Amino acid sequence: MSSAFALIMAGGPSPGLSVLTNVRAAPAVPFGGKYRLIDFSLSNCVNSGIYNVAVLTQYRPHSLSQHLGTGAPWDLDLMKGGLRVLHPFKGGKFGDWQQGTADAVRRNLEFVGEQSEDHVVVLAGDHVYTMDYATMLQIHENSGADLTVACRRVSPHETHRFGMIVKGNDDRITGFEEKPKRSRQTLASMGVYIFRRQALLDVLRDESYIDFGRDVLPAMIKGGKNVRAFTFPGYWTDIGTVQAYWESNMGLLSEDPALDLYNADARVHTRSQESGPVSVGKDAQVEGNLLSNGCVVEGKVERSIISPGVRIAPGAVVTNSIILHGTVIEAGAVVDKCIIDKQSHIGAEAKVGHGDDNTPNQDLPRDLNTGLTLVGREAVIPAGMTLGRNVTVQAWTDEAAFKKMKKKGVASGSVVGTAPD
């Protein structure tokens, strides 16, 4: 029995994921064909012997709640402990919705106080990595730390993306820099924390602390608490942008991927639908892909991630793309460097991700400027339509949205449709 329980943060919006999170919380975004992002943190918990897990939700929780269910895929359907979903609420002194990660936990301090474990593992629901928390927990307990922070080495040009850690030779953290433009430090916080439970209860009495990284960690360092660093040597990525999402998925296709989904000692568990095996037609061409159960491939597919239930018709060509559950790509369509969300329909002879014009996306110029085109959930791309690079098509966009563009197609950097309320 572990001496810790886990809280997984799954409530914040993730605008950097564009159309993928306009319809769902980031932890519910599919990954690697058949998984969801939250599967990694949940699987890490049970693989580390932590069977008391709570998921804190807020933003668009429906898809996530459906995926979690009773927790059975992770062996968390237990009478004691197991998986609990802590829903957001307003009332009493909490007159508004939760404002950040620390604020979300503060609103659930009654739950925290009721648990019997002495330590609390606080995790993000949208990070991709496999990690044995038991090793970090043992070091945390042996050091007598109030808080231990998982960290990883980053290159100097990456420091602006992370909270940077200053530590002594004994791994005690003496300073913290929140996403500095430049830093001499090389150790970045992963947003994985282990608190002594009473230390967490004590620090969250200060209602001005809204976020763990921005507020709680610096306050505990400044207050002289015993805060330690645990350096994690393995693969880890924060899926905060569509570019990070695409790169992390594409990394699974390399000959020696940094993230090993086939490691029996760190298995990633998920909720899977019953479906038939992969079907590859006699005239199909497939090379360097990750193909999920239930997909039917009759065209040409190269270096792509294909989720369950996808159908790719004869003569269609899919390259360097991520195609999510149940999408249909009709005959003669060409899809290159795209992310196409669930249940979408790409018409015959359509070209999606076409040409060499890399005009940045008008809504996300910083995040969508490398030629990656996004098609939202259940969108319909008409037959013969051409979409350039860095285009976003909002969820549930139908053929009517493309009527005025039929001759010229959709220019690179365009946004088609309206984001859901």
Secondary structure, 3 states (H helix, E strand, C coil): CCCEEEEEEECCCCHHHHHHCCCCCHHHCEECCCEECHHHHHHHHHHCCCCEEEEEECCCCHHHHHHHCCCHHHCCCCCCCEEEEECCCCECCECCCCCCHHHHHHCCHHHHHHCCCCEEEEEECCEEECCCHHHHHHHHHHHCCCEEEEEEECCHHHHHHCEEEEECCCCEEEEEEECCCCCCCCEEEEEEEEEEHHHHHHHCCCCCCCCHHHHHHHHHHHCCCCEEEEECCCCEEECCCHHHHHHHHHHCCCCCCCCCCCCHHHCCCCCCCCCCCCEECCCCEEECCEECCCCEECCEEECCEECCCCEECCCCEEECCEECCCCEECCCCEEECEEECCCCEECCCCEECCCCCCCCCCCCCCCCCCCCEEECCCCEECCCCEECCCCEECCCCCHHHHHHHCCCCECCCCEECCCCC
